């Protein structure tokens, strides 16, 4: 719990104890009977302060409701016990001390139980869903961020196979020179984004608190002059996610001197966020079509092969069968290439931006999670401007199954997906060389996103996250992502990448 929530919860607990368990049994409260009203009333005041300064969270809702109900109960009790004449006091005292009837005693006891259960539920929910701010990046630079968008006049619609004009949202993280007076960005900047996330994964609208999670990035800061130019990295998120899903890695890279462009994929992302604040929701029709495409491909492959366990051959066969998913990855790769084109224009000044002359366009890397990891590889197949890429736990849909990628790359992941048991690294062409596989024991697919940090407890309870310590997993991901780009984009020697084993006991390494 946050500080005001903790203060509020403590006062509310005291109010419940005073109202139901002590009340006028306490000589002190009989003498200072105003406390019977003041304590519950102060709980409401602290609740309002809590919401004003720290924001509303649904998990605190039952407690806020309890405060109101408790205050009403106290006022009713006070009114019933108010007497107009002092000589009635003794008579009323005798009446008040008489044993209540069984019916009234049952209602009173039932009310206490309901209050206690509601109180405990909110406490447990608050523990499962804490507001956790993103960890600070390890680099020396402060981090700035900005949201931009660019319209692609001929983006492919895979459902109609037609070219359509489509605006692509991008969030950029970069080394910042001056953050004074700048507002710190939140992980999700709009409640609609949080509600769309809940809708996408089929849960009630319970993630509004994502809008309270603070990042380490400052909105609209100027670009640092510490270096004349900075290498650039593009990022692509997972299917049904959004371009801010790996903000921790964006901030880590930016703090070490990279400009990172996280590219949205309209209609695929659960929310595409534009610079004017508008939000484009995901297309359920597209989402259902892709899910159906993958399911049919998996079922077909399982019927073709008699093996009990997944093999690289099965993985590649599944990819070839998933025609719609392959088409979508090609579109995602087109998005990355389109944004790379805009980056070059920004750097040369034909598109106005704060990045004019600040980007080293000779050193461009790309990485992505899940479907975005496949898109990163697909982009490298098409465009040699990308010098290296990282696939974070993504089955390599697209054309990599039949073609060789020239650029060096790394596959960082769980080793096997918990739902279909296909390893991300097994989908590449069997003749593919020049890449390393880094598997992290105790992880699940979503451990490689910010959800690893933002919902560590409920994520593990629901099975979305593995049993690895969330802080350690973040450090592992940051360390390998940074080391990879430091080596291939900045040319630094990285012993971590040369070792046969890892400094982390949870990590195993293979090279091909």
ZABATOR-687790 format. One record per residue (C-alpha): chain; x, y, z. Coordinates in steps of 0.1 Angstrom, whole numbers. Layout:
! residues N
<node chain="A" px="X" py="Y" pz="Z"/>
...
! end
This chain:
! residues 512
<node chain="A" px="0" py="0" pz="0"/>
<node chain="A" px="10" py="36" pz="-6"/>
<node chain="A" px="15" py="60" pz="23"/>
<node chain="A" px="-19" py="76" pz="23"/>
<node chain="A" px="-36" py="43" pz="17"/>
<node chain="A" px="-18" py="28" pz="47"/>
<node chain="A" px="-28" py="57" pz="69"/>
<node chain="A" px="-63" py="55" pz="57"/>
<node chain="A" px="-65" py="17" pz="63"/>
<node chain="A" px="-51" py="21" pz="98"/>
<node chain="A" px="-77" py="47" pz="107"/>
<node chain="A" px="-105" py="27" pz="92"/>
<node chain="A" px="-95" py="-4" pz="112"/>
<node chain="A" px="-94" py="18" pz="143"/>
<node chain="A" px="-129" py="31" pz="135"/>
<node chain="A" px="-143" py="-4" pz="130"/>
<node chain="A" px="-128" py="-15" pz="164"/>
<node chain="A" px="-142" py="15" pz="182"/>
<node chain="A" px="-176" py="12" pz="166"/>
<node chain="A" px="-183" py="-25" pz="169"/>
<node chain="A" px="-159" py="-39" pz="196"/>
<node chain="A" px="-153" py="-11" pz="221"/>
<node chain="A" px="-178" py="17" pz="217"/>
<node chain="A" px="-193" py="28" pz="249"/>
<node chain="A" px="-177" py="0" pz="268"/>
<node chain="A" px="-147" py="23" pz="271"/>
<node chain="A" px="-150" py="48" pz="299"/>
<node chain="A" px="-127" py="71" pz="278"/>
<node chain="A" px="-151" py="70" pz="249"/>
<node chain="A" px="-181" py="76" pz="272"/>
<node chain="A" px="-163" py="107" pz="285"/>
<node chain="A" px="-152" py="119" pz="251"/>
<node chain="A" px="-181" py="105" pz="231"/>
<node chain="A" px="-174" py="128" pz="201"/>
<node chain="A" px="-145" py="104" pz="193"/>
<node chain="A" px="-172" py="79" pz="183"/>
<node chain="A" px="-181" py="102" pz="154"/>
<node chain="A" px="-147" py="118" pz="148"/>
<node chain="A" px="-127" py="86" pz="142"/>
<node chain="A" px="-151" py="72" pz="114"/>
<node chain="A" px="-154" py="107" pz="100"/>
<node chain="A" px="-117" py="112" pz="98"/>
<node chain="A" px="-115" py="79" pz="78"/>
<node chain="A" px="-137" py="95" pz="51"/>
<node chain="A" px="-115" py="127" pz="51"/>
<node chain="A" px="-83" py="106" pz="47"/>
<node chain="A" px="-99" py="86" pz="19"/>
<node chain="A" px="-106" py="118" pz="0"/>
<node chain="A" px="-70" py="129" pz="5"/>
<node chain="A" px="-58" py="95" pz="-6"/>
<node chain="A" px="-78" py="97" pz="-38"/>
<node chain="A" px="-67" py="133" pz="-45"/>
<node chain="A" px="-30" py="127" pz="-40"/>
<node chain="A" px="-25" py="91" pz="-50"/>
<node chain="A" px="-54" py="83" pz="-73"/>
<node chain="A" px="-83" py="59" pz="-71"/>
<node chain="A" px="-77" py="22" pz="-72"/>
<node chain="A" px="-106" py="-3" pz="-75"/>
<node chain="A" px="-90" py="-26" pz="-49"/>
<node chain="A" px="-95" py="2" pz="-23"/>
<node chain="A" px="-132" py="7" pz="-34"/>
<node chain="A" px="-147" py="-17" pz="-8"/>
<node chain="A" px="-128" py="1" pz="20"/>
<node chain="A" px="-140" py="35" pz="8"/>
<node chain="A" px="-176" py="22" pz="8"/>
<node chain="A" px="-171" py="8" pz="43"/>
<node chain="A" px="-160" py="42" pz="55"/>
<node chain="A" px="-193" py="57" pz="43"/>
<node chain="A" px="-214" py="29" pz="57"/>
<node chain="A" px="-196" py="30" pz="90"/>
<node chain="A" px="-201" py="68" pz="93"/>
<node chain="A" px="-238" py="64" pz="86"/>
<node chain="A" px="-241" py="37" pz="112"/>
<node chain="A" px="-224" py="59" pz="138"/>
<node chain="A" px="-247" py="89" pz="130"/>
<node chain="A" px="-278" py="66" pz="133"/>
<node chain="A" px="-266" py="52" pz="167"/>
<node chain="A" px="-258" py="87" pz="179"/>
<node chain="A" px="-293" py="100" pz="169"/>
<node chain="A" px="-310" py="71" pz="187"/>
<node chain="A" px="-290" py="77" pz="219"/>
<node chain="A" px="-296" py="115" pz="219"/>
<node chain="A" px="-319" py="125" pz="247"/>
<node chain="A" px="-335" py="158" pz="252"/>
<node chain="A" px="-334" py="159" pz="289"/>
<node chain="A" px="-306" py="151" pz="313"/>
<node chain="A" px="-329" py="133" pz="338"/>
<node chain="A" px="-336" py="106" pz="312"/>
<node chain="A" px="-299" py="98" pz="309"/>
<node chain="A" px="-300" py="71" pz="337"/>
<node chain="A" px="-331" py="54" pz="323"/>
<node chain="A" px="-317" py="53" pz="288"/>
<node chain="A" px="-284" py="39" pz="301"/>
<node chain="A" px="-303" py="10" pz="317"/>
<node chain="A" px="-322" py="4" pz="285"/>
<node chain="A" px="-291" py="5" pz="264"/>
<node chain="A" px="-274" py="-20" pz="286"/>
<node chain="A" px="-302" py="-45" pz="284"/>
<node chain="A" px="-296" py="-76" pz="263"/>
<node chain="A" px="-307" py="-70" pz="227"/>
<node chain="A" px="-332" py="-93" pz="213"/>
<node chain="A" px="-319" py="-124" pz="195"/>
<node chain="A" px="-330" py="-109" pz="161"/>
<node chain="A" px="-311" py="-77" pz="167"/>
<node chain="A" px="-281" py="-95" pz="180"/>
<node chain="A" px="-280" py="-117" pz="149"/>
<node chain="A" px="-282" py="-86" pz="126"/>
<node chain="A" px="-255" py="-69" pz="147"/>
<node chain="A" px="-232" py="-99" pz="145"/>
<node chain="A" px="-238" py="-104" pz="108"/>
<node chain="A" px="-229" py="-67" pz="102"/>
<node chain="A" px="-197" py="-71" pz="120"/>
<node chain="A" px="-188" py="-102" pz="99"/>
<node chain="A" px="-196" py="-85" pz="67"/>
<node chain="A" px="-175" py="-55" pz="77"/>
<node chain="A" px="-145" py="-77" pz="86"/>
<node chain="A" px="-148" py="-98" pz="54"/>
<node chain="A" px="-150" py="-67" pz="32"/>
<node chain="A" px="-120" py="-52" pz="50"/>
<node chain="A" px="-99" py="-84" pz="46"/>
<node chain="A" px="-108" py="-87" pz="9"/>
<node chain="A" px="-96" py="-52" pz="2"/>
<node chain="A" px="-64" py="-58" pz="21"/>
<node chain="A" px="-57" py="-90" pz="2"/>
<node chain="A" px="-65" py="-74" pz="-31"/>
<node chain="A" px="-42" py="-45" pz="-23"/>
<node chain="A" px="-14" py="-69" pz="-15"/>
<node chain="A" px="-19" py="-88" pz="-48"/>
<node chain="A" px="-22" py="-57" pz="-68"/>
<node chain="A" px="3" py="-31" pz="-54"/>
<node chain="A" px="12" py="0" pz="-73"/>
<node chain="A" px="49" py="-7" pz="-82"/>
<node chain="A" px="69" py="20" pz="-99"/>
<node chain="A" px="93" py="9" pz="-126"/>
<node chain="A" px="129" py="3" pz="-114"/>
<node chain="A" px="155" py="30" pz="-121"/>
<node chain="A" px="177" py="23" pz="-151"/>
<node chain="A" px="214" py="17" pz="-145"/>
<node chain="A" px="229" py="42" pz="-170"/>
<node chain="A" px="243" py="76" pz="-163"/>
<node chain="A" px="219" py="96" pz="-185"/>
<node chain="A" px="185" py="109" pz="-175"/>
<node chain="A" px="157" py="96" pz="-198"/>
<node chain="A" px="133" py="117" pz="-218"/>
<node chain="A" px="103" py="104" pz="-237"/>
<node chain="A" px="79" py="117" pz="-264"/>
<node chain="A" px="49" py="103" pz="-283"/>
<node chain="A" px="49" py="107" pz="-321"/>
<node chain="A" px="29" py="94" pz="-351"/>
<node chain="A" px="35" py="90" pz="-388"/>
<node chain="A" px="10" py="81" pz="-415"/>
<node chain="A" px="18" py="52" pz="-438"/>
<node chain="A" px="-2" py="59" pz="-470"/>
<node chain="A" px="-2" py="22" pz="-481"/>
<node chain="A" px="-2" py="-2" pz="-451"/>
<node chain="A" px="-15" py="-37" pz="-459"/>
<node chain="A" px="-48" py="-48" pz="-444"/>
<node chain="A" px="-43" py="-86" pz="-441"/>
<node chain="A" px="-81" py="-93" pz="-438"/>
<node chain="A" px="-89" py="-75" pz="-471"/>
<node chain="A" px="-55" py="-77" pz="-487"/>
<node chain="A" px="-58" py="-40" pz="-496"/>
<node chain="A" px="-35" py="-11" pz="-491"/>
<node chain="A" px="-49" py="16" pz="-467"/>
<node chain="A" px="-36" py="48" pz="-451"/>
<node chain="A" px="-28" py="41" pz="-415"/>
<node chain="A" px="-13" py="62" pz="-387"/>
<node chain="A" px="15" py="45" pz="-368"/>
<node chain="A" px="20" py="56" pz="-332"/>
<node chain="A" px="55" py="56" pz="-318"/>
<node chain="A" px="69" py="63" pz="-283"/>
<node chain="A" px="105" py="74" pz="-281"/>
<node chain="A" px="129" py="72" pz="-252"/>
<node chain="A" px="162" py="90" pz="-254"/>
<node chain="A" px="191" py="104" pz="-233"/>
<node chain="A" px="178" py="137" pz="-218"/>
<node chain="A" px="198" py="168" pz="-209"/>
<node chain="A" px="174" py="188" pz="-188"/>
<node chain="A" px="144" py="173" pz="-169"/>
<node chain="A" px="138" py="203" pz="-146"/>
<node chain="A" px="101" py="212" pz="-146"/>
<node chain="A" px="92" py="182" pz="-167"/>
<node chain="A" px="65" py="158" pz="-158"/>
<node chain="A" px="73" py="122" pz="-152"/>
<node chain="A" px="55" py="98" pz="-176"/>
<node chain="A" px="32" py="70" pz="-163"/>
<node chain="A" px="33" py="35" pz="-177"/>
<node chain="A" px="-2" py="39" pz="-191"/>
<node chain="A" px="-11" py="75" pz="-197"/>
<node chain="A" px="-49" py="70" pz="-202"/>
<node chain="A" px="-76" py="52" pz="-184"/>
<node chain="A" px="-90" py="40" pz="-217"/>
<node chain="A" px="-57" py="22" pz="-224"/>
<node chain="A" px="-60" py="4" pz="-191"/>
<node chain="A" px="-96" py="-6" pz="-198"/>
<node chain="A" px="-88" py="-19" pz="-232"/>
<node chain="A" px="-60" py="-40" pz="-217"/>
<node chain="A" px="-86" py="-56" pz="-194"/>
<node chain="A" px="-110" py="-61" pz="-223"/>
<node chain="A" px="-83" py="-77" pz="-245"/>
<node chain="A" px="-74" py="-103" pz="-219"/>
<node chain="A" px="-110" py="-110" pz="-209"/>
<node chain="A" px="-110" py="-96" pz="-174"/>
<node chain="A" px="-132" py="-69" pz="-157"/>
<node chain="A" px="-119" py="-34" pz="-158"/>
<node chain="A" px="-95" py="-38" pz="-128"/>
<node chain="A" px="-63" py="-24" pz="-141"/>
<node chain="A" px="-69" py="14" pz="-138"/>
<node chain="A" px="-40" py="15" pz="-114"/>
<node chain="A" px="-16" py="10" pz="-143"/>
<node chain="A" px="-22" py="47" pz="-149"/>
<node chain="A" px="-6" py="53" pz="-114"/>
<node chain="A" px="26" py="34" pz="-122"/>
<node chain="A" px="54" py="59" pz="-126"/>
<node chain="A" px="83" py="54" pz="-151"/>
<node chain="A" px="117" py="71" pz="-150"/>
<node chain="A" px="111" py="90" pz="-182"/>
<node chain="A" px="103" py="128" pz="-184"/>
<node chain="A" px="79" py="140" pz="-210"/>
<node chain="A" px="92" py="164" pz="-236"/>
<node chain="A" px="128" py="168" pz="-223"/>
<node chain="A" px="155" py="180" pz="-246"/>
<node chain="A" px="180" py="155" pz="-261"/>
<node chain="A" px="213" py="153" pz="-243"/>
<node chain="A" px="244" py="168" pz="-259"/>
<node chain="A" px="267" py="143" pz="-241"/>
<node chain="A" px="273" py="126" pz="-274"/>
<node chain="A" px="271" py="141" pz="-309"/>
<node chain="A" px="250" py="112" pz="-321"/>
<node chain="A" px="233" py="82" pz="-306"/>
<node chain="A" px="227" py="47" pz="-321"/>
<node chain="A" px="190" py="39" pz="-325"/>
<node chain="A" px="170" py="8" pz="-316"/>
<node chain="A" px="135" py="0" pz="-327"/>
<node chain="A" px="111" py="-21" pz="-306"/>
<node chain="A" px="80" py="-42" pz="-315"/>
<node chain="A" px="57" py="-55" pz="-288"/>
<node chain="A" px="38" py="-87" pz="-286"/>
<node chain="A" px="5" py="-96" pz="-303"/>
<node chain="A" px="-24" py="-79" pz="-284"/>
<node chain="A" px="0" py="-58" pz="-263"/>
<node chain="A" px="11" py="-22" pz="-267"/>
<node chain="A" px="44" py="-4" pz="-276"/>
<node chain="A" px="50" py="6" pz="-240"/>
<node chain="A" px="50" py="-30" pz="-227"/>
<node chain="A" px="88" py="-31" pz="-222"/>
<node chain="A" px="94" py="4" pz="-210"/>
<node chain="A" px="120" py="-9" pz="-185"/>
<node chain="A" px="142" py="-20" pz="-213"/>
<node chain="A" px="136" py="12" pz="-232"/>
<node chain="A" px="147" py="33" pz="-202"/>
<node chain="A" px="177" py="10" pz="-196"/>
<node chain="A" px="189" py="15" pz="-232"/>
<node chain="A" px="182" py="52" pz="-232"/>
<node chain="A" px="201" py="57" pz="-200"/>
<node chain="A" px="231" py="42" pz="-217"/>
<node chain="A" px="230" py="64" pz="-248"/>
<node chain="A" px="205" py="49" pz="-272"/>
<node chain="A" px="174" py="65" pz="-288"/>
<node chain="A" px="147" py="38" pz="-288"/>
<node chain="A" px="116" py="39" pz="-310"/>
<node chain="A" px="88" py="16" pz="-298"/>
<node chain="A" px="65" py="10" pz="-328"/>
<node chain="A" px="28" py="4" pz="-325"/>
<node chain="A" px="9" py="-19" pz="-348"/>
<node chain="A" px="-26" py="-5" pz="-353"/>
<node chain="A" px="-55" py="-29" pz="-349"/>
<node chain="A" px="-32" py="-56" pz="-335"/>
<node chain="A" px="-21" py="-37" pz="-304"/>
<node chain="A" px="-49" py="-36" pz="-277"/>
<node chain="A" px="-44" py="2" pz="-278"/>
<node chain="A" px="-25" py="24" pz="-303"/>
<node chain="A" px="-16" py="57" pz="-286"/>
<node chain="A" px="-12" py="89" pz="-307"/>
<node chain="A" px="5" py="122" pz="-300"/>
<node chain="A" px="-28" py="141" pz="-298"/>
<node chain="A" px="-41" py="118" pz="-270"/>
<node chain="A" px="-65" py="97" pz="-292"/>
<node chain="A" px="-66" py="60" pz="-287"/>
<node chain="A" px="-72" py="34" pz="-314"/>
<node chain="A" px="-86" py="2" pz="-299"/>
<node chain="A" px="-77" py="-33" pz="-312"/>
<node chain="A" px="-97" py="-50" pz="-339"/>
<node chain="A" px="-115" py="-80" pz="-324"/>
<node chain="A" px="-121" py="-94" pz="-359"/>
<node chain="A" px="-84" py="-94" pz="-366"/>
<node chain="A" px="-75" py="-108" pz="-331"/>
<node chain="A" px="-100" py="-136" pz="-335"/>
<node chain="A" px="-88" py="-144" pz="-370"/>
<node chain="A" px="-52" py="-146" pz="-360"/>
<node chain="A" px="-60" py="-167" pz="-329"/>
<node chain="A" px="-80" py="-191" pz="-351"/>
<node chain="A" px="-52" py="-192" pz="-377"/>
<node chain="A" px="-26" py="-202" pz="-351"/>
<node chain="A" px="-49" py="-228" pz="-334"/>
<node chain="A" px="-57" py="-245" pz="-367"/>
<node chain="A" px="-20" py="-246" pz="-376"/>
<node chain="A" px="-11" py="-262" pz="-343"/>
<node chain="A" px="-39" py="-288" pz="-345"/>
<node chain="A" px="-29" py="-297" pz="-380"/>
<node chain="A" px="7" py="-302" pz="-371"/>
<node chain="A" px="-2" py="-323" pz="-340"/>
<node chain="A" px="-22" py="-346" pz="-363"/>
<node chain="A" px="7" py="-349" pz="-388"/>
<node chain="A" px="33" py="-358" pz="-362"/>
<node chain="A" px="33" py="-387" pz="-338"/>
<node chain="A" px="59" py="-373" pz="-314"/>
<node chain="A" px="48" py="-367" pz="-278"/>
<node chain="A" px="70" py="-337" pz="-275"/>
<node chain="A" px="75" py="-307" pz="-298"/>
<node chain="A" px="104" py="-308" pz="-321"/>
<node chain="A" px="121" py="-282" pz="-343"/>
<node chain="A" px="106" py="-299" pz="-374"/>
<node chain="A" px="71" py="-296" pz="-358"/>
<node chain="A" px="77" py="-259" pz="-350"/>
<node chain="A" px="87" py="-251" pz="-385"/>
<node chain="A" px="57" py="-270" pz="-399"/>
<node chain="A" px="34" py="-251" pz="-377"/>
<node chain="A" px="48" py="-218" pz="-388"/>
<node chain="A" px="44" py="-227" pz="-425"/>
<node chain="A" px="7" py="-236" pz="-418"/>
<node chain="A" px="-1" py="-203" pz="-401"/>
<node chain="A" px="-6" py="-183" pz="-433"/>
<node chain="A" px="-24" py="-153" pz="-417"/>
<node chain="A" px="1" py="-150" pz="-389"/>
<node chain="A" px="29" py="-150" pz="-414"/>
<node chain="A" px="12" py="-123" pz="-434"/>
<node chain="A" px="7" py="-102" pz="-402"/>
<node chain="A" px="44" py="-105" pz="-393"/>
<node chain="A" px="53" py="-92" pz="-427"/>
<node chain="A" px="31" py="-62" pz="-421"/>
<node chain="A" px="47" py="-56" pz="-387"/>
<node chain="A" px="81" py="-57" pz="-404"/>
<node chain="A" px="69" py="-32" pz="-429"/>
<node chain="A" px="59" py="-10" pz="-399"/>
<node chain="A" px="94" py="-12" pz="-385"/>
<node chain="A" px="110" py="-4" pz="-419"/>
<node chain="A" px="85" py="25" pz="-424"/>
<node chain="A" px="95" py="40" pz="-391"/>
<node chain="A" px="132" py="35" pz="-399"/>
<node chain="A" px="126" py="56" pz="-430"/>
<node chain="A" px="110" py="83" pz="-409"/>
<node chain="A" px="139" py="82" pz="-385"/>
<node chain="A" px="163" py="90" pz="-413"/>
<node chain="A" px="141" py="119" pz="-424"/>
<node chain="A" px="140" py="132" pz="-388"/>
<node chain="A" px="178" py="130" pz="-386"/>
<node chain="A" px="183" py="149" pz="-418"/>
<node chain="A" px="157" py="175" pz="-409"/>
<node chain="A" px="131" py="168" pz="-436"/>
<node chain="A" px="107" py="158" pz="-408"/>
<node chain="A" px="108" py="184" pz="-380"/>
<node chain="A" px="117" py="169" pz="-346"/>
<node chain="A" px="141" py="172" pz="-316"/>
<node chain="A" px="162" py="144" pz="-331"/>
<node chain="A" px="177" py="164" pz="-361"/>
<node chain="A" px="213" py="154" pz="-364"/>
<node chain="A" px="213" py="134" pz="-332"/>
<node chain="A" px="208" py="99" pz="-346"/>
<node chain="A" px="236" py="76" pz="-359"/>
<node chain="A" px="216" py="61" pz="-388"/>
<node chain="A" px="245" py="38" pz="-396"/>
<node chain="A" px="239" py="19" pz="-364"/>
<node chain="A" px="203" py="7" pz="-362"/>
<node chain="A" px="192" py="-23" pz="-341"/>
<node chain="A" px="158" py="-39" pz="-336"/>
<node chain="A" px="142" py="-61" pz="-310"/>
<node chain="A" px="108" py="-73" pz="-300"/>
<node chain="A" px="88" py="-96" pz="-277"/>
<node chain="A" px="68" py="-125" pz="-289"/>
<node chain="A" px="52" py="-116" pz="-323"/>
<node chain="A" px="73" py="-85" pz="-323"/>
<node chain="A" px="104" py="-107" pz="-320"/>
<node chain="A" px="94" py="-125" pz="-351"/>
<node chain="A" px="88" py="-91" pz="-368"/>
<node chain="A" px="123" py="-80" pz="-358"/>
<node chain="A" px="138" py="-110" pz="-376"/>
<node chain="A" px="115" py="-105" pz="-406"/>
<node chain="A" px="127" py="-68" pz="-409"/>
<node chain="A" px="163" py="-79" pz="-409"/>
<node chain="A" px="156" py="-103" pz="-437"/>
<node chain="A" px="142" py="-74" pz="-458"/>
<node chain="A" px="163" py="-44" pz="-447"/>
<node chain="A" px="201" py="-45" pz="-443"/>
<node chain="A" px="200" py="-12" pz="-423"/>
<node chain="A" px="193" py="-32" pz="-393"/>
<node chain="A" px="226" py="-44" pz="-380"/>
<node chain="A" px="214" py="-69" pz="-354"/>
<node chain="A" px="183" py="-80" pz="-336"/>
<node chain="A" px="169" py="-97" pz="-305"/>
<node chain="A" px="139" py="-120" pz="-305"/>
<node chain="A" px="124" py="-122" pz="-270"/>
<node chain="A" px="105" py="-154" pz="-268"/>
<node chain="A" px="88" py="-152" pz="-301"/>
<node chain="A" px="80" py="-180" pz="-326"/>
<node chain="A" px="96" py="-167" pz="-358"/>
<node chain="A" px="66" py="-164" pz="-380"/>
<node chain="A" px="72" py="-149" pz="-414"/>
<node chain="A" px="99" py="-160" pz="-439"/>
<node chain="A" px="128" py="-169" pz="-415"/>
<node chain="A" px="118" py="-205" pz="-416"/>
<node chain="A" px="128" py="-208" pz="-452"/>
<node chain="A" px="155" py="-181" pz="-455"/>
<node chain="A" px="188" py="-173" pz="-438"/>
<node chain="A" px="192" py="-141" pz="-418"/>
<node chain="A" px="226" py="-124" pz="-424"/>
<node chain="A" px="226" py="-102" pz="-393"/>
<node chain="A" px="237" py="-116" pz="-359"/>
<node chain="A" px="209" py="-121" pz="-334"/>
<node chain="A" px="199" py="-135" pz="-300"/>
<node chain="A" px="169" py="-154" pz="-289"/>
<node chain="A" px="161" py="-146" pz="-253"/>
<node chain="A" px="133" py="-166" pz="-237"/>
<node chain="A" px="118" py="-193" pz="-216"/>
<node chain="A" px="131" py="-221" pz="-237"/>
<node chain="A" px="96" py="-234" pz="-242"/>
<node chain="A" px="62" py="-218" pz="-243"/>
<node chain="A" px="39" py="-230" pz="-215"/>
<node chain="A" px="9" py="-234" pz="-238"/>
<node chain="A" px="21" py="-250" pz="-270"/>
<node chain="A" px="56" py="-262" pz="-259"/>
<node chain="A" px="73" py="-249" pz="-290"/>
<node chain="A" px="107" py="-233" pz="-284"/>
<node chain="A" px="111" py="-198" pz="-300"/>
<node chain="A" px="146" py="-208" pz="-313"/>
<node chain="A" px="134" py="-239" pz="-331"/>
<node chain="A" px="115" py="-221" pz="-358"/>
<node chain="A" px="144" py="-208" pz="-377"/>
<node chain="A" px="159" py="-223" pz="-408"/>
<node chain="A" px="179" py="-254" pz="-398"/>
<node chain="A" px="209" py="-240" pz="-416"/>
<node chain="A" px="207" py="-207" pz="-398"/>
<node chain="A" px="240" py="-197" pz="-380"/>
<node chain="A" px="254" py="-167" pz="-362"/>
<node chain="A" px="230" py="-165" pz="-333"/>
<node chain="A" px="229" py="-173" pz="-296"/>
<node chain="A" px="201" py="-187" pz="-275"/>
<node chain="A" px="197" py="-175" pz="-240"/>
<node chain="A" px="171" py="-194" pz="-219"/>
<node chain="A" px="160" py="-183" pz="-185"/>
<node chain="A" px="148" py="-210" pz="-161"/>
<node chain="A" px="117" py="-203" pz="-140"/>
<node chain="A" px="102" py="-178" pz="-165"/>
<node chain="A" px="69" py="-177" pz="-185"/>
<node chain="A" px="63" py="-157" pz="-216"/>
<node chain="A" px="51" py="-125" pz="-199"/>
<node chain="A" px="81" py="-125" pz="-176"/>
<node chain="A" px="99" py="-107" pz="-204"/>
<node chain="A" px="76" py="-77" pz="-203"/>
<node chain="A" px="70" py="-50" pz="-177"/>
<node chain="A" px="41" py="-71" pz="-163"/>
<node chain="A" px="70" py="-90" pz="-146"/>
<node chain="A" px="74" py="-59" pz="-124"/>
<node chain="A" px="40" py="-43" pz="-124"/>
<node chain="A" px="19" py="-74" pz="-113"/>
<node chain="A" px="44" py="-98" pz="-98"/>
<node chain="A" px="21" py="-114" pz="-73"/>
<node chain="A" px="-12" py="-118" pz="-91"/>
<node chain="A" px="8" py="-126" pz="-123"/>
<node chain="A" px="23" py="-156" pz="-106"/>
<node chain="A" px="-10" py="-166" pz="-90"/>
<node chain="A" px="-27" py="-166" pz="-124"/>
<node chain="A" px="1" py="-185" pz="-141"/>
<node chain="A" px="11" py="-156" pz="-164"/>
<node chain="A" px="45" py="-153" pz="-147"/>
<node chain="A" px="70" py="-180" pz="-136"/>
<node chain="A" px="85" py="-185" pz="-102"/>
<node chain="A" px="116" py="-166" pz="-108"/>
<node chain="A" px="122" py="-135" pz="-86"/>
<node chain="A" px="108" py="-106" pz="-106"/>
<node chain="A" px="137" py="-82" pz="-97"/>
<node chain="A" px="163" py="-108" pz="-108"/>
<node chain="A" px="144" py="-115" pz="-140"/>
<node chain="A" px="144" py="-77" pz="-148"/>
<node chain="A" px="181" py="-76" pz="-142"/>
<node chain="A" px="187" py="-106" pz="-164"/>
<node chain="A" px="167" py="-92" pz="-193"/>
<node chain="A" px="183" py="-57" pz="-190"/>
<node chain="A" px="218" py="-71" pz="-188"/>
<node chain="A" px="215" py="-93" pz="-219"/>
<node chain="A" px="196" py="-68" pz="-240"/>
<node chain="A" px="221" py="-40" pz="-232"/>
<node chain="A" px="252" py="-62" pz="-237"/>
<node chain="A" px="240" py="-73" pz="-271"/>
<node chain="A" px="234" py="-38" pz="-285"/>
<node chain="A" px="266" py="-25" pz="-268"/>
<node chain="A" px="285" py="-51" pz="-287"/>
<node chain="A" px="268" py="-49" pz="-321"/>
<node chain="A" px="259" py="-12" pz="-323"/>
<node chain="A" px="287" py="4" pz="-303"/>
<node chain="A" px="314" py="-22" pz="-309"/>
<node chain="A" px="323" py="-27" pz="-273"/>
<node chain="A" px="337" py="-60" pz="-260"/>
<node chain="A" px="311" py="-78" pz="-239"/>
<node chain="A" px="324" py="-108" pz="-219"/>
<node chain="A" px="289" py="-117" pz="-210"/>
<node chain="A" px="282" py="-126" pz="-247"/>
<node chain="A" px="315" py="-146" pz="-250"/>
<node chain="A" px="311" py="-168" pz="-220"/>
<node chain="A" px="301" py="-205" pz="-225"/>
<node chain="A" px="280" py="-203" pz="-193"/>
<node chain="A" px="262" py="-174" pz="-176"/>
<node chain="A" px="269" py="-154" pz="-144"/>
<node chain="A" px="232" py="-161" pz="-136"/>
<node chain="A" px="224" py="-197" pz="-124"/>
<node chain="A" px="190" py="-194" pz="-140"/>
<node chain="A" px="205" py="-188" pz="-175"/>
<node chain="A" px="217" py="-214" pz="-200"/>
<node chain="A" px="234" py="-205" pz="-233"/>
<node chain="A" px="237" py="-221" pz="-267"/>
<node chain="A" px="254" py="-208" pz="-298"/>
<node chain="A" px="248" py="-217" pz="-334"/>
! end
